[in-house]
Amino acid sequence: MKNAPTVEEDTDQVVVKFKEGTAEDTKAKVLESTAKKSALDDSTTEVVSQTVASADVVKSTAELSPSEQTEVVKTLNANPSVEYAEADLRVKNTDAGYAPVTPTDPLWYLQWNMRAINAPQAWETNVGDGVVIGVADEGYSTHPELDARTLPGYDFTSSEFSRDGNGWDSNPQDQGDWSDGRNSMWHGMHVAGIAAGSAYNRLGVAGVAPRASVQHARILGAGGDSYVSDMAAGVAWSAGIYVPGAPLNPTPADVVNISAAFPANTCPKVFEDAIWAAHERNVPVVVAAGNNGDDAGKYAPANCWGAIVVGATAGNGWQAMTGYSNWGWPLDILAPGGASGTDVWSTITDGTQGPGNPSYGPLNGTSMAAPHVAGVIALMKERNPDLPVETIRSILQGTGSYVGDYKFVNAERAVQAVTPTHVTLPFSDVAANHPFRKEISWARNMGVTTGWADGTYRAEEGISRAAMAAYLYRLAGSPTYAPPVRSPFKDIRPGDPFYKEVSWLASKGITTGWSDGTFRPNDSISREAMAAFLYRMAGSPAYTPSARSPFTDYPRGSSFYKEVSWLAKEEITTGWSDGTYRPLEPISRGAMAAFVYRFAQAN
């Protein structure tokens, strides 16, 4: 378990905002005069960066004690050329997440938090397409859940904390936050996976907005430590605000998450400026309340005006606010944060210090709660990109359900409360009352189907075996796969439509083709054959079918009796209203969407 967040007593940096129009030589004289009157005498000072409000971040060769900080700041604030000055605090262990003492079975934990906020129901209409989630945290590591949707980011950690030794630069890779015998947590990747991990790709976990893009601003370095000014710079840059010393963000975030908290009785002005600037651009900044079981008003950035502040719950089937979650006037909403025994699982690497191989792991804390809300906001912004921050706050609270004195986020209700800026059907030929409209819409949102080039889906047409392979490959998350030069089947060759997908199916044992060595890619897929494909895709689970068939026209001993019975048990198929399954009938494209939708829900 990591140590509690603290603020170092000493610092070597001060933030000074001079009044507009102050000449550069006047600024230099003010700093020189202040140094001579204070503990900065005999030290060297230099401006190392500027904030979004054009305040100077001044570094000294001298370490300032708390009393010396007070003296320097008081002297600067008394100068008529200075608008404000404050110590640029060095904060430690700011990432608001805990590693559990004893990890337990991941399969159970992969589901409870998403079910709790009704994320799967929200995905029936919105998955975060076209929305960018900014993750201002410890940086990124490569992971198949997120790589394809990760945009270039930036590193705002000063060289003292960066571990790569070169300060601000264009490489936001997490170098590991290990310290004092504690392994690296991969906090930023865990947060990103909660917000936007891929769904239904059979790799591990699903995020709240599984089709949103992610952009990392690295603001926390070794031990989760940083300067407050660097943290604020990363938040502002993520929101598309120009930060002196860094290039303008070419793909600014639509919502920014910062899962960090540190003691501060008032919001540092440098942080207030960053969050307010984002607010003015209609970019919500979602903030973790902190893990001290204390008044959130005593912790920044939770006490910064304009932030959407998230507390934590834990539970499976029920929710209760955790004992560690900060509380009080700053809190806007609650979300799953987990606790010992109900941790939140997400993306990490297996490196104990530096980056390792992509993996999954449990953490708990308000750090985990915040990205649930950032993900919900991404779903809302897909429906209406121009939603003002205060409207978003109001919808989150208005659609949530009470847990104690606070509201608990409900993704489905929050999304449905947003009036879309444009209403589109999944395809031009799928009417609102089509019996499989929900399933077809879901399949399109998840990238399982793209339809035809003319914008139609042609739900009543049959589906070929080759096209079926494409559905299942995409349902698996379009995994990285290099098809063989030599085809596994005699009648499909490299370069043929869906050759890669068919080869992948064969490599996984999902299809064996026909006994004559063919695949027959253009043949229609029958309902009983589809049962076999889905059963194998689920890993051919151990299952003993009942002696009594679930369907009147499919007796025990039929070719795929076990597979069809399993499909019925999992409620992936209900058969026809007359009690039949009609095993040899070809599957329509509409029914195919229904099969893969139910399969995904069951698995």
N, C-alpha and C positions, 0 to 999 in steps of 0.2 A: 504494500500500500504506500502511496506517495505521501510526502509531508504536506502540511497545510500551507496555503499561499501566504507569503510574507512580503514585506517591503524592507529592503536593506536600510539600515540606519544612515549609512553614508552614500553619497553619490558624487559624481564628478561632472554632472551636467545640469544646466539651468536653461529654461525656456524663457525667452524675452520677446515680447511683442512691442515694437516701437510704434508710436503714433504715425499715421499716414503722412508722408511727406518728409519724414525725418531723413536728413542727409546721411550718407554712409560715414563721413568723417565724424559727424556728431555721434552716431552709434558707437564708433570706435572709442571716442572720448568718454562716453558714458560707461562703457565696459572697463576702460582703463581706470577711470576715477573710482568706480565701484571696487575694483580689485585692490586699489591702494588703501581703501577705507575698511577692508574686510580681510577675512582669512585667505582671500585669493591673492593677497600681496606676495610677491616673490614667485608667483606661479605664471605659467603661460596659458593663455586662453585662445581658442579659435572657434569660429562658427563652422560646425560640421554638417549641418543640414537646416532646412526650413520646413515649417509645418504648412498645412493647407491654408492657414490663415495668415501666412507670410511672417510668422514668428520665427526668430532665430533660435536654433538649438546650439548652445555654447558649451564647449567642453573645456575643462581645465586640467592642468597637470596635478592639481591639488584635490585631495579627497575632502569633501565637506561633511562635517558632523551635523546632526540635526540642528544644534544651536547656530552653527555657522551657516547652514542653509537659510535659517530664519533671518539671520543678519543680512545675508546677501540679497535675498528676495525683498526684504523690507527696504533696503537701500535703493534697489532698482525701482520698486514701486513708488518711491517718494520722488523720483526724478520726473520732471514735467514732460520729458520726451517719451516716457514709457507708458504704454497702455496697460500692460500687466506683465508680471513675471512670476514664475513658479519653479520649484525644484523639479528636475526631470528624474523621477524616482526610478530606482532599479528594483524590479519586482522579481520574485522567485516562486517557482512552483505554481504558476498562474493557471495552468490548464486544469479546468474544473472537472477532473475525472479521476476515478479510482480503479485500480486493478483489483479484482477479487482475490481473496486469500486462497480459495480453493476452487478452481474452475470445475464445472460439472458438465453433464451431457449437453452438447451444443444444440442438438436437434430440437429440443423443447424450446430453448431460448430464441431460436431463429424465428419464431412465430408470434410470441405473445404481444410484443410491443406494437407490431403492425396491425394485428387484430384489434388491439385495444383502441387504436385511433381510427379504425374503419378505413385503413388505406386501400385494401383490395376493392372496396365498393367505390372509392374515389377514382380508381384506375379505370373503371368502366367508361369514364368520360374524359379524364385528363391524366397524363403521365409526365408532364413537365417538358414536352417538346418545345424547343426553341427558347427555353429559359436557362439563364446562367446563374448558378449558385456560387457565390464567393465564399471560400473557406479561409478565414484569417486565423491561422493556427501554426502548427509546427512544420507544415510543408507536406509534400507528397512523396510517395514511393510507388513504384509501378505495381499495378494490380489489374487482372483481367476484368474485374467487375467495373472498372472505371477508366481504364486507359483510353479506350476509343472515344470517350466523351470528356477528356481532360484537356482544357485549354492552357496555353502558355501562361505562367504566373510570374511572380517576382519575389525576391528574398529581401526582407527589410530588417534582418537581424544584424546588429552591429558586430564587428569582428570579435569583441570580447565574448560573445555568446554563440557565434555562428557555427563553430566547430569546423567550418571549411576555411576559416581564416581570412576571408576576403570581404566581409561586410556586405553592403547592399549590392545585389547583382541580379542577373536574370535567371538564376538557378535556384528555385525554391525547394529543392529536394531536402527531405527530412534527413538530417545526419544522425539522428538518434538523440534521445533526451536522458540517457542513463546517467545516474549519479549516486554516490553514497551507497553502493551495493545494490541499487535498484536497477532492474533491466529497463530498456526503452519501452515506452508504451505505444508508440506509433499513433499518438493521439489525433493528429490531423487526418490521417487516413481513416481512423475509426469514425470520426465525425463525418467525413465525406461519404463513407459507405452508408451511414444511417440516412443522410439526406438524399443520396442519389445512386446507391448501388443498383445494379441491374436486377430486374425481376424476371422470374420464370426462365432463367438460363441454366438452371440445374448446377450452378457452380457453388453456391453457398447461401448468401443472404440477399434480401431485397431491400432497396432504399425506398423512401417515401415518394420521391419523384424519379422513377427509374429511367426516364429518357431525358432528364435535364443534363446540361453540361456543368462541369465543375471547374473552378479556377482557384488555385492555391496562392495565397499571399503568406509567405513564411514570416511570422512575427514573433515566434517563440523559439528560443535556441536551447542550448544545453541546460538540462534540468527544468525546462519550461520557463527559463529566465529571459528578461528583456528590459529595455528602457520603455517607459510609457510612451515617449514620443515615437519610437519605432512601431509600437503596436497601433497607435493612432494613424500613422502614415499608411500602414498596410490596409486598414479598414477603408480609409479615404480612397486609396488607389483602386481597391476592389470595386468601389462604387463609381469609378470613372472620373474621379476628381484629380486634377493635376497636382502632383506632389513634387516639389523641387528636388532634383537629384535622381529622379526616376522617370522613365519614359511614360507618356500617357498610355493608359490601358486601352488597347485597341478593341477589346471585347469585354466591356464592363459588365459587372454582375447586376442582376435584377433583384437580388436579395443577398445580404452578406451575413454570415454566421461567425460569431466570435465566442467560442466556448472557453472563456477565461474570466478570472475574478481575482481581485487583490484588495487588501484593506485600504480604504480611503473614505474619510468622513464626508468629503464632497468630491464631485466629479472633477478630475483634472481638466483645466481649460483646454489643453491640447486635444483631449479625447472628446470633449463637448463640441469643439469646432469640427472635428471629423464626422461625428455622428449627425450633427445638425446639417452639415453640407450634404451628406447622403440623403437625409430626410428631405431636403429641398429638391433633390433630384428624383423623389418618389422611390428611393431605394431603402427598404426597411433594413435596419441593422438588428439582428436577433442575437440576444446576449444571454448567457447562462447566469443564473442568479447567484451561484456560488454554493459551496458545500460545507458551510460552517454551522448550520443550524441556528442562524443568527439573523438579525435584521439586515435585509439586502441593501437598505439605505446606507449602510456603512461600508459598502464594497463597490468598487468601480470595475467595469463600466456599467454595472447594473443601475447605479444611481445617476447615470447620465440622461438628461432629458432627450426624449425622442426614441430611445432604444425600446425594442419589444423584448421584455424580460421574461424568462422561462424558468419556472421551478420544476421539481422532479417528483414523480410518483413511482410506485413499484407495485406489481401485482399481476396475477394471471387470472383473468376473468373478473377481477375487481380492481379498483384503484384506491390508493391511499397516499397522501403526501408523505414523503420520506422524512425521517428524523434529521438527516443531514442537510436537506434543502433549505437554503435561505428563504426568508418570508418577508412580508411587510409591504409597504406602499409601492415599491417599484414593480412588484410582480403583476404581469398581465395575464399569464396563461400557464397551465401545467401540461406536462407531457411525460412520456415514459423515460425515466432515468435509470431505473433498476436499483437493486440493492443486493446484498449478499443472499444468494439463492435465486435471485431473479435478475441476473445481469443482462445487459443488452449486448448481443453479439454483432460484430461488424468486421470490416476489412482491416487487416494489419499486415505486417511482414513477420517472419519468424526469427528475425535477427534479435539477439539479446542486447547488442549495442548498436552497431551500424546496420544498414538495411540488409535484409535477407530475402527469402523467397516469399511470394504472396501467400497469405494465410488468412485465418479468421480467428477472432478471439473475443473474450468478454471484458467489458468495462462497465462501471456504473458511475453516475454523477449527473449533476445538472448539465455538464458538458454533453452528455448523451441526450438529454431532454431537448436542448436548444435546436439541434439539427432536425429533429422531428418537425418542429414548427417551421423552420426554414424550408423544409421540403413541402409542407402543406402550402406555404406562401407561393412556392414555385408552381404548384398545381393551380392555385388561384390566378397567378399572373399569366399562365398559359391561356386562361379564359379571357382575361382583360389585362394586358400589359401596362395600362395606364392607371391602375388602382392607386390612389393616394395611400400613404402610410397609415394615416389615422382611420381611413375606411377599412383597411386590412385589420388593424387592431380591433376595431368595433365588430367586424364579422367574426374574428376568432373568438372573441368573448361572447358574442351573441349566439353563436352556434354551439358553444361548448356545453358540457354538463357539469354540474357542481360536484366538486370533491372538497368537502369542507367549505372553506370560505372563498375558494378560488374556482375558476372554470378549467375544465380539462379539454384539450383540443380534440375536435372531431373532424377528420379530414373530409369525409363524405359531405357532411352538412356545410362545412366552410366552402367547399368547392361549389356546391349547388346554390349557395347564397350569392355567388358572383354571377351577374348577368353577362353572358358572353358578348364580346364586341362584334362577333359575327357567328352565326349559327350554321354549321355545316353538317350534313349527313356523312357517314363514313365513306359512301360511294354514291354516285349520282343515281344508281338504280336500286339502292336499298332504302326503301321508304321507312318513315318513322314507325310504322306499325308492322314492319316485317317481323315474322316470328323469331328470327335469329339476329335482329338488328344489334342487340346488346353484345352478342358474341362476336359478330363481324366487326363491330366498332372496336371492341377490345383487341381483336387480332390485328387490326390495322394499327392501333395505338402502340402495341407491343412490337410492331415490325414483323409479325409472323406472316402477314400477307401484304402485298403492295397493290393487289388488284391488277387490272389491265391498263394499258397505256392511255386508253380513252376515258379513264376515270370511273369505269364500271367494275362491279365485282362478279356479276353473272352467277348469282347464288344458286340458281336452279340447275346449272350445268354440272355435269360430272367432273370428277377430278382424276387426273392421270396418276399413275404410280410415281412418275418422276416429279410431278408437282407436289405430291404428298411428301416426298423426300425433302423438298425445299421447305415445306411447312414445319416438319419435325426438326430440321437443321436449325431453322430460325428460332423455333421454340426453345431449343437448347442454348440459345444465345449466340448463334453464329460463331462457334468456337474456332480458334485458329487451327487450320488444317490444310496440309499440302496434299492434294490428291495424287495417287500414284500414276506413273507414266503408263503402266500396264493396267488396263481396266479389270475390275473383279468380275465383269460380266461380258459375254460375247457380243451383246447387242447394244452396248453403249460405250462410246469412245471418248477420250479426252477431246474437249472442244464442243461436245454435244451439250445442249441445254441441260442444266442441273447435274452435270457429270460430277462435280465436286460434292454436291449434296448426297447423291446416290452412293458415291464411294465412301463418304463419311458414315452413312447408314450401315453399309456393309462392314466397315472397320469396327463398328461398335457392336456388331452382332444383332442389330435390329432387323436386318433383312439378310436372308440367305439366298434370295432369288429362287428360280425354278430348278428342278432336278437336271434339266438339260443345259444348265450354265447360263441361262438368259435371265434378264430382269424384266423384260417387256415394259419398257418405260412409258409407252403410249397407251397401254391398257388401262381401263378404269380400275379403281381400287374397290373391292367389295367390302361390305360391312364386317364380315367375319375376319377378313385379312387385316382390316384396320385395328380390330381388337388385338390381334397378335402383335402388330407393330407397337401399339401403345403399351401393352404388357411388357414387351422386351425393353422398351424405352424406360420404363419404370424400374428396370433392373431385374426383371423376372422374379418378383417377390414370392416368397414361400406362401403357397395358398393351396388349400384342399377344397375343391368345389363340392357343393352339395349334390347329393344323389338326385335331388329334385331340381329340374331345370327352371331358371327364372323366366323362360319363354316357351310358349306352347309349340313353336316350330323348330326348336333346337334341342333335340334330346341328348342325353348323356351318350358319349361315344362319338359325337360329331367332331369334325376335324379340329376345331379350335374351341371346344367346349370349355376347357379351363380358362382360356383367355376371355371369352365372351362372358362367362360367369363372373370372373374377376371385375370386368368392366361394369357389370350390373351392380356388384357389391359396392364398388367405389362410387356409384351413382354417376359414372361418366356416360352411361347410356341408360335410358329408361325404356327403350324399345318403343313399339307403337301402341296406340290406345287399345287395340284389340288383343294385346298380350303377346304379339309376335315380335321377332327380331328381324326377320327377313334377311338372313345372313348373306345371300348371294346377290342381293341388289347392290348396284353401284352407289357410292356415297356422293351426294351433291356437295358443291362448294360451301353452301350454307351449313349443311350438317357437319362438314369438316371443321368449320369454325367453331361449332358447338362442341364437338369432340375435344379439340385442343384446349378450348376455354375450360371445360370441366376437368380435363386432365390436369391442367395447370393448377386449378383450385384444389384438387385432391392431392397434389404432390408438391 
